[in-house]
Amino acid sequence: MTAAHGTFAPLSVPTYRNIWLASMVANTGSLIQIVGSAWLMAEMSTPDRVALVQTATFLPMALFAILAGAISDMYDRRKVQIASLTVSLVGATLMTLASMLGWMTPSALLGFCFLIGTGAAFFGPAWQSSVGEQVPRHLLPQAVGLNGVSYNVARSLGPAMGGILVAALGATFAFGVNALCFLPILFALSRWKRVVEVSRLPPEGLLRSVHSGLRYIVHMQPVRQAVLRGFLVCFIGSALQALMPLMARDLLGGGAQTYGILLGCFGIGAVSGIFVLQPLRSRFGNELVVRGGCCALGICLALLSLSGQMLLSCMILFVAGISWMVLVTVIGIALQLFVPRWVVGRAVATLHASVALGVALGSYLWGLFTLDFGVATAMQIAAVLLVLSPFLGVVLRIADRNASPEADDSQLAEPDVKLGISGRSGPISIEVQYRIDPDKARDFYNLMREIQRIRNRNGAYDWSLSREIADPWTWSERYRCPTWDDYLRLRGRRTLEETAIQQRANQMHIGIEPIRIRRWLDRPSGSVRWREEVPDRGDTQLVVR
């Protein structure tokens, strides 16, 4: 692999490098805060409350990530990141003041973790989806992997630093350090001269944008499978990080510094995973890598529950860090390589939401298991489930792909519009008529099933395919869009792959007459003149944007 295409090639791009380094500082501060929060909760409350620190941190991502993804696709992603980081900065500052003034309670601690996590929930999708705007397309897989490394480098430093700071100076100081660590990333983003893409159409409404993102995921099988697999794997695997403070205290007999060292070893392993990520993907493919990562993580959990030795536990956590980083990152890479730019923020956000929901629910349930069965038994149950989880690949396979879909920027012929309608007029029905040789009917039918999936995920509904009884050569494809603007958006969301499939269908059309496309305004009462004195808008030509 040449340097121009190597693992660290994206760091040669100044904008990406500056934001990447600053994000590492922010992630380090966040992990210092998590160590301080978890250990402070361990001193104030019960084991289930300790696990709730991770739940409170990740729950906002489960609740808000899809909304955040829609916002990142609708608005300037740089501004979205700045605004969300400001929310986290405010939360970190308030947490520091509350701790300093002695007002901290278990409920207040969870509330501050939730507020900081809310900022992170809105920041994450905008940050991940903006990677494609900072590096060339061929460097996207490496850049996505390096974003994971940014967090895991912080994980190798932050927990150890957090443990030392909490042990030496107290949790309040750790919270203050976290607040300061947000400043470099805010500065780096303020210097990013982002090129704003200007759309010919007005932006979708927020709820409709959320709906269109979810619709795309539902109708795109590889993306749907990655989202569900990410949830299930993280639901089980959350036991390791949720129970690590209790493992440090109960199984190893240590304190905050022990917990920080354990997290640091896990983070060092996660950083090391970047060196094996691409070779493993190239040699074994995404699915086998995820299966192997789950099995390795399960074995590590089982060994940790039996270890009782600090050095041995650190070595096991190093391997666990590699396994966790590789399997989670591979799922994220697979998802981003199957979605076009117009919906990438919402797709990434949905994956973040599923992962966060898995971690949040899993952390809470593993905390309850610990109350009833103890730390070691809970970790052993999670280990068995992880070793069995590769069977999920039978129905939720992580697909392989080397490059993300490229948008088709070619201009289609403008629709012929003689009726006076606006962008909000609708629903719009589209009918496409083909003449197909009966000997090729089966091939055409199979091809149209692919086109059905394309139409559905790009915005159409009520898709149907008909064949004329009196003339078997004639086929009619029909589908609807909510409004005229939605129809124009559907036309503009084409990728080169989707265009190639449509062209294959067009090439099967035979006859002198071209393919006939007819567009209908459903429920056209607004276009009808009800009184003689009302001007008829039927002759008004709509300017198609």
N, C-alpha and C positions, 0 to 999 in steps of 0.2 A: 504494500500500500504506500503510495507516494505521499510526501509531506503535504501536497496540495489537497489530498483527499483523506488524510490520516485522522486519527481520533481527535487531535487537538487543532486541526486546521481552522475551525471557526474562530479560534482566538486570534487569528491574524486579522480579523475584521475589527477595527477600532471600536465601533459602536457596541458590537456584541461583547467585546472583551471588557469594556468599561462597566457595562450593566452586569455582566457575569461576575466580575470581581466584587462589585458593590452588593450584589445579591448574596454573595457568600458571607459578607460582613453582616448583613441583615439576618441571614439564617443562623449565623453564629449567636447573635444576640437573642434570637427567638429560642434557641436551644438552651442558652444560659437561663432564660426566664422559665422554661419548662422544668429544668432541674430544680430551680429555686421553688417553683410552685408545687411540684410533686413532693419535695422533701418537707416543705412547710406544711402541706396537707397531711403528710405522714405523722408529723409531730402533733397536729391539731385534731386529727379525726381517725376514722376506721379504715380498713383496707379497701372497702368498696368506694369510699370517698377518694382515696388515692387514685384508683383507676378512673374515677370521674374527671380528674384533671385532664386526662387525654381525651375523654369524651367531650368535655366542654370546649377543648381546643379545636377538635375536628368536626363537631356537630354543625357549626355555621357553614362549613363547606358543603355538608350534605344538604342543608336547608337552602342555601343561597347560590350554590355554584352554577346551577343551570340558568338562573336569572342573571348571574354575573357573566356567563358565557354569551347570553343574548346581548347584554350591554356592551361587551367587548367587540362584538361583531357590528353593532349599530353605531358606535361612537369611536372617537379617537382613542386608540388603545394606550397611547402614552398618557393622556389625561386621566383615563380610567385608573391606570396604575398609580399615578401620583395621588389621586383622591383616596383610593383604598389604603395606600400606605399611610396617609395622613390620619385615617381612622385608627389604624393600629398604633400609630405614634401617640395619639391622644389616649388610647386605652393603656398603653405602657406607662405613660406619664402619670395618669390617675392611679394606676396600681402602685407605682413608686411612692406617691404622696400618701396613699392610704396606709401602706405598710410603715412609712416613716412616722406617721401620726398615731400609730397603734390602733387603727380602725379595722384591721384585717380580720375577717371571720371566714370560715369555710365557704359560706354562701357568697360572700363578697369576692373571694379568690376565684371561685368558679365563674362568677359574673365577669370579672376582668379578663379571664382566659377566653370567655365567649366573645367579648368585645374585640380583643386582639385577633381572635380567630375569624371574626366577621370581616375585618379588613383584609386578612390573608385570603379569605374565600373569594373576594372580589378582585384581588390582585392576581391570584394564580392563573385563571383562564386568560386574562389579558396578557400576562407575561409569557405564558407558553405559546399562545397563538401569535404573538408578535415576533417570535423567533424567525419565521419565514420572511419577515420584512427586514431583518437585520443581516441575514446571511444568504448566499446564493442557494438555489433549490437543491443542488447536488450535495450541499453540506448540511441539509436539514436533519438527517438521522444522527449525525455526529453532534450537532448543536443540541438536539433534544436530549441525547445522552449526557452531554456536558452540563445541561441544566440540572440533571439528577446528581451529577458529581458536585456541583456547587453546593447543593444541600448536604451531601454526604461528607464533603470536606469540612463543612461547618459542624456536621455531626461528630466528626473525629476530634474537633477542637473544642466546640462549645460545651459539651457535657463535662469534659475534664475541667475546663475553665470554670464552668458553673459549680461543679463540686468543690473546687478550691475556694472560689469566691464565697459560696454559701458557708463553708466550714470556717473560713477565716474572717469574713466581714459581714456575713448574714444575708438573708434573702433580699432585704431592701436594697442593698448595693447591687445585687444581681439584676433586680428589676430596673434600676437606674441605668445600668450598662445596656440593657436591652433597648431602652428608649433612645439612647445615643446612637445605637447601631442602625437605626432607620435613616439617619441623616445622609450617609454616603449614597444610598440607592436613590433617594429623592434628588440629590444633586446630579447624579449620572443621568437620570431620566429627564431632568430639566435641560440638559445639554444635547439630548438626542433630537436631531433635526429630521423628524419623521416625515416621509412623503405621503401626504393624504391622498387616497384614491377618491376621485370625485365620481359619484354615481349619477346616471341620467335619470334615475327614479328617486322619489322620496323614500326615506328609510321606513322599514316596516314598524308597525306599532310594537311595543314591548311584549305584550302577551302573544301577538301573532308571531313575533320573532322567536319566542320560546317554543311555541307550537311547531314552527317550521323546523327548528333544530331537532326537537324530539321526533318529529315525523321522519326526518332524514335518517336518524339513528335506527328507528324501528324498521325502516325499509332497506337498510344497508346491513346485510347479514354479518360481514366481518367486524363492523363497528359495534353492532349489537352484542355480538359474542364477546368482544373484548371488554365491554362495559360490565356485563354480567359476571364474567370470569374474574375481573378485577375486584368486584364486590365480594365474591365468595372467598377468594384467596386471602384478601385483607381481613375479612371477618374472622377467619381462623387464625391467620398469622399475627393479628393484633395482640395475641396473648403475650408474645415476647416482650414488646415494649411496654404494655400496660402493667405487667407484673414485675418488670425489672427493678423498680424501687423496693418491692417486697422481697424479691430474690436477694438483693444486696443486704437488706436488713435481717431477714429471717433465715436464709440458707447460708449466707456467708458471714453473718454477724458484723457487718460493716455499717458505715454511716453515709453522709452525703457525699463525701469524697470517693468512697467505694462505688456508689451509684454513678458518679460522674466518670470514673475510670472505665466502668463497664460499658456505659454509653459511648465513651470515646473509642474503645476497642471495636464496638459494633460499627461506629462511623468510619474508622480506618479501614475496616473490611469493605464497607460500602464504597469508599473511594477506590479501593483496589479493584473493585468489580469493573470499573471502566476499561481496564486493560484486557479483560477477557470477554467483555460484552460483544464487540464486533466480531472477533474470531469465532465465538460460540454461535452467534446468529448466522454467520456465513457457512459454518460447517454443519450445524444440526438443524437450523431453521427455528422459527419462533416457538412453535408448540413444544418441541423437545426441550428447549432451553427452559421454558416455564415449568414443565413437568420436573425437570432435574432440580430447578431451584426450590420447588415446593418440597420435594423429597429431602434435599439437603437441609432445608430449614427445619423440617420436622425432626430429623435425626439430631440436629443441634439442640432443639428444645428438650428432647428426651435426655440428652447427655447433660445439659445444664441442670436439670432437675435432680440429677444424681451426683453432680460434681462435688460440691462442698469445698472446692479448692479455688482460691482467687486466681492463680496463674492459669490453671486449666480452664476456668470459666472465661478468662480473657481470650484464650486461644480459640475456644469454641465460638465465642461471640464474633471474632474476626471472620470466621467462615460463615456464620449466620448473616453478617453484614453483606458479604459478597452475594450470598444467595438472595437476600431480600432485594438488594439494589438491582440485580440482574433481572429477576422475574418481574418486578414492578415496572422497570424501565422498558423492558421488551414489550409489555402490554401497551405502554404509552406510545412507543415508537410505532407499533403495528397500527394503532388507531389513527395517528396523525398521517400515516402514509396512505390511508384509504379515504380521506376526506378532502374536498376542495377548499380553497381559501375562504369562500363566502360563508362557510358553516364551521370552520375549524375551531373558532372560539367556543361555540356551543357544544361541539363534540368533545373537546378537551374538558370543558366544564362538567359535562355529564359523567365522564370518566372520573374526574376529581370528586364529584358528588358521590358516585358509587363507592369509590375507595374510602372516602371520608365516612360515609355511612357505615361501611363495613368495619372500619376501625372504631368508630364511636359505639356502635351496637356491640361489637365484639369485646371492646374494652370493658364495657359495663357488665356484660354477661360473664366474662372471665373473672371480674372482681367478685361477682356473686358466687361463682364456683369456688373461689378461694375462701370465702367465708365458710362454706360448707365442707370443703374437702382439703383445704390447705394449698399452699403455693405449689409444691412439688406435684401433687396429683393433678391440679389444673393444667400445669405445663405438659404433663404426660398425655392427658386427654387431647390437648391441642396438637401434640406431636403426632398422635395416631391419625387424627383427621387430616393433617397436612400430608402425611405419607400416602393416604388414600385419595387425596384431592386430584392427582393426575388423571383419574378416571373421568373427571369433568371434561377433559379434552375430547371425549367421544362426542359430546353434544355441543360443547362451547370451545371449539378449536380456535387457536390464535393463528390467523392466516399470515402468509409471507408476502412481502412486496418490497421492492427496492427503491421506488420513487413515488412521490405524492402525485395526485392527479393534476394535470396541467389544464388551466382554463382555456376554452376555445374563444379567442378574441375576435374571430371573424364575424363580420356584420351580416346578419340575415336580412332578407328583403323585408321592407317595412310592410306591415299588414295594410290591406286596402280597407280604409274606414270612410264610410259615407254618412253613417248615423252619428248624431251629435251626442257623444258620451264623454265621461270624465274618467280619471284614473280610478275613482271609487265605484264606478258602475259595475254591476255584476249581479248574479254570477255570470260567467262567460262559459259557453259550451263550444268546444272545438271538435270538428269532424274532419277526419283525413281519409280520403277514399283512394284505394289502390286497385290496380288490376294485376292479378297474379296468376301465372300458369298453374292450373290444377295439379300438375305433376310435382310442383314445388310447394304445395299447400302446407305440408307438415313442416318443412324448413322455415317457411314464412311464419307459421304459427309459433314455433319455438323462439324465433327472433323477436316477435312481438311481445312475448312474455318477458323478455329482457327489457324491452322498451317500456312495458308496464311498470317495472320496478324503477326505471329511471324517472318516468313521469311522476310516480307516487312520491318518491323521495325529494323531488325538486319542486313540488307544490301542487300537483294535480290531485283530483279525487274523482270518484265515480267512473273510473276507467272501464271501458268495455271494448270488445272486439266482436264484430258481426260479419256474417257472410250471406250474401243475397241468395235466396232460395232459387229464384228464377234465372239467376246468372252467376254460377259458381266462380266466375273469374273476379267478381267484384267483392272487395272487402272494405269494411268501414271501421276505423278506429275512432272512438269518442272518449272525451274526458272533459272535466270541468275545472275551472279556477274560480276562487271566491270573487275576485274583482279583475278589472282590466289591468291594473298595476301588477297584480299577482301573476297574471298571464305573461306580462312583459318581463317580470323577474324570472319566471320559469325559462323563458327563451334565453335570458342572459346568464343562466347558471350552467350552461353546457360545459363539459370537459371534452378534451380531444377524444377520449375513449368513448364517451357517450355519442359524440358526433359520428364516430366511425361506425358504431352500431346502427345509428339512424341511416347512414349512407348505405349500409348493406341492405337495409329494408327498402330504401328508395331504388336501389339498383335492381331489385326483383320486380319492380313495377314495369309492365310492358304496355305497348299500345302507343298510338299517335298522341293522344291527349296526355298532358302532364298530370302528376298527382294533384288531386283536387283538395284544397283546404277551405273549409267553410267555418266561419266564426259567428256565433249567435249570442245575442244578449237575452238571457233568461228574464222572465217577468219584466217585459219592456214597457211597463206603464209610464215610466218617466219620460219616454221618448215619444209618447202619443199626444197629439194636440186635442184637448177635450172641448175647446170652444173655438169658434171661428176667429175670434179676435186675438187668440193666443198665437204668437209667431211659431211656425213649424221649424224645429231645430234639425229636421232630418237632412237638410242640405248643408249643415255646418260641418266643415271638415275638421276632424280632430287632429291636432298636432301630436304625432307619436314621438315620445321621448326616447 
